[in-house]
């Protein structure tokens, strides 16, 4: 939840970059509603299946309890090009919102310079 809250807190900065934030989870609708009720305003997908996670390249892990989907984050550019991705087995290594905004701001600046805007 902390990760989503951090993105929500900076949502105006993403809006200024014309960027959209989405979240998706294996959790049920009820849990997605609980998260949204805590002030998350961007779309939250729920009930992501193993098959669906494979379509967008999420990392899957296997242990003594079976196969499960690990946290995965993706930065998509215009046209759906993957600009960056992160796969984690816990909180360490997640994309920090400040770093994402810096990356996106710099990329937009370079794009505008190349277009002569």
VENGI-V752567 format. One record per residue. N is the residue number from 0. RES is the residue in one letter. SS is DSSP state (h for helix, s for strand, l for the rest). PSI is psi as a letter, one per 20 degrees, with the letter a starting at -180 (NA if undefined). BURIAL is # if it has 9 or more other C-alpha atoms within 8 Angstrom, else .. Layout:
BEGIN
n,res,ss,psi,burial
N,RES,SS,PSI,BURIAL
N,RES,SS,PSI,BURIAL
END
This chain:
BEGIN
n,res,ss,psi,burial
0,X,l,h,.
1,X,h,g,.
2,X,h,g,.
3,X,h,g,#
4,X,h,h,#
5,X,h,g,#
6,X,h,h,#
7,X,h,g,#
8,X,h,h,.
9,X,l,j,#
10,X,h,h,.
11,X,h,h,.
12,X,h,h,.
13,X,h,g,#
14,X,h,g,#
15,X,h,h,.
16,X,l,j,#
17,X,l,k,.
18,X,l,q,.
19,X,l,p,.
20,X,l,p,.
21,X,s,q,.
22,X,s,q,#
23,X,s,q,.
24,X,l,q,#
25,X,l,i,.
26,X,l,r,#
27,X,l,r,.
28,X,h,g,.
29,X,h,g,.
30,X,h,h,.
31,X,h,h,#
32,X,h,h,.
33,X,h,g,.
34,X,h,g,#
35,X,h,h,#
36,X,h,i,.
37,X,l,j,.
38,X,l,j,.
39,X,l,p,#
40,X,l,i,.
41,X,l,r,.
42,X,s,p,.
43,X,s,o,#
44,X,s,q,#
45,X,l,r,#
46,X,l,k,#
47,X,l,p,#
48,X,l,r,.
49,X,h,g,.
50,X,h,g,.
51,X,h,g,.
52,X,h,h,#
53,X,h,h,#
54,X,h,h,.
55,X,l,j,.
56,X,l,k,.
57,X,l,q,#
58,X,l,p,#
59,X,s,q,.
60,X,s,q,.
61,X,s,p,.
62,X,s,a,.
63,X,l,i,.
64,X,l,i,.
65,X,s,a,.
66,X,s,p,.
67,X,s,r,.
68,X,s,p,#
69,X,l,q,#
70,X,s,p,#
71,X,s,p,#
72,X,s,q,#
73,X,s,p,#
74,X,s,o,.
75,X,s,p,#
76,X,l,a,.
77,X,h,p,.
78,X,h,j,.
79,X,h,j,.
80,X,l,p,.
81,X,s,o,#
82,X,s,h,.
83,X,s,q,.
84,X,s,q,#
85,X,s,p,#
86,X,s,p,#
87,X,s,q,#
88,X,l,j,.
89,X,l,a,.
90,X,l,h,.
91,X,l,p,.
92,X,l,j,.
93,X,l,q,#
94,X,l,p,.
95,X,l,q,.
96,X,h,h,#
97,X,h,g,.
98,X,h,h,.
99,X,h,g,#
100,X,h,h,#
101,X,h,g,.
102,X,h,g,.
103,X,h,g,#
104,X,h,g,#
105,X,h,g,.
106,X,h,g,.
107,X,h,g,#
108,X,h,g,.
109,X,h,h,.
110,X,h,g,.
111,X,h,h,#
112,X,h,g,.
113,X,h,h,.
114,X,h,i,.
115,X,l,k,.
116,X,l,NA,.
END
